[in-house]
Amino acid sequence: MANGIGFQEYMDKKLRNRTLLFLLLAGIVAFVLIKVSGRQPVAKISAVKPFRHNIVSSITSNGKVEPIAPFNIFARLDTSSKRSASAKGRT
């Protein structure tokens, strides 16, 4: 280590060892924090591949998109409307 080259190599190895030690400790700390956090494991979802099959039931329609059950919409305040933006024939 009399000349600068040997010293530089020594410092490079020392820096490399410190970096590897830091990364190892960071990984261990991250693992411990994940285990200690108490989160439940991710729920497993079962999925089925789609396939072609004969139609068993059908619904006849007139082509309009209509709600399954009728519902009323009310305003929160008592008021009246002067104009409604809807097209003729639309319900």
C-alpha positions in Angstrom: 0.0 0.0 0.0 3.0 2.3 -0.5 1.7 3.6 -3.8 -1.8 5.0 -4.5 -3.0 2.1 -6.5 -3.0 -0.4 -3.6 -4.7 2.0 -1.3 -7.4 2.7 -4.0 -8.1 -1.0 -4.4 -8.4 -1.4 -0.6 -10.9 1.5 -0.4 -12.9 0.1 -3.3 -13.2 -3.3 -1.6 -14.1 -1.6 1.7 -16.8 0.5 0.0 -18.1 -2.6 -1.9 -18.3 -4.6 1.4 -20.1 -1.8 3.2 -22.6 -1.4 0.3 -23.3 -5.2 0.3 -23.7 -5.2 4.0 -26.1 -2.2 3.8 -28.2 -3.9 1.1 -28.4 -7.1 3.1 -29.5 -5.3 6.3 -32.1 -3.3 4.3 -33.5 -6.6 2.9 -33.7 -8.2 6.3 -35.4 -5.0 7.8 -37.9 -5.0 4.9 -38.7 -8.7 5.4 -39.2 -8.2 9.2 -41.4 -5.1 8.7 -43.6 -7.0 6.2 -44.0 -9.9 8.6 -44.7 -7.7 11.6 -47.2 -5.5 9.8 -49.9 -8.1 10.4 -51.4 -7.8 7.0 -53.6 -10.7 6.0 -52.5 -12.8 3.0 -54.0 -11.9 -0.4 -57.3 -13.7 -1.0 -57.1 -16.3 -3.7 -59.6 -15.8 -6.5 -60.9 -18.8 -8.5 -61.4 -18.1 -12.2 -63.1 -20.1 -14.8 -62.2 -20.1 -18.5 -65.0 -19.0 -20.7 -66.4 -21.5 -23.2 -69.1 -21.7 -25.8 -72.4 -23.3 -24.6 -76.0 -23.5 -25.7 -78.2 -20.6 -24.5 -80.5 -21.9 -21.8 -82.6 -18.8 -21.1 -83.2 -15.5 -22.9 -85.0 -12.2 -22.4 -87.1 -10.7 -25.1 -86.9 -6.9 -25.4 -88.0 -4.1 -27.6 -84.4 -2.8 -28.1 -84.5 -0.1 -25.4 -82.2 -0.1 -22.4 -84.5 -0.1 -19.4 -84.0 -0.5 -15.6 -84.8 -3.8 -14.0 -87.0 -2.1 -11.4 -88.6 1.4 -11.7 -87.4 4.1 -9.3 -88.2 7.6 -8.5 -85.7 10.5 -8.1 -86.5 13.3 -5.7 -84.7 16.6 -5.1 -83.4 17.3 -1.6 -85.1 20.7 -1.6 -88.7 21.5 -2.6 -88.3 23.3 -5.9 -89.7 23.3 -9.4 -87.9 23.0 -12.7 -88.5 25.3 -15.7 -86.8 23.2 -18.3 -85.7 19.6 -18.8 -82.9 18.6 -21.2 -84.3 15.4 -22.8 -85.0 14.4 -26.4 -88.5 13.8 -27.7 -89.7 10.2 -27.1 -87.0 9.4 -24.6 -88.1 8.1 -21.2 
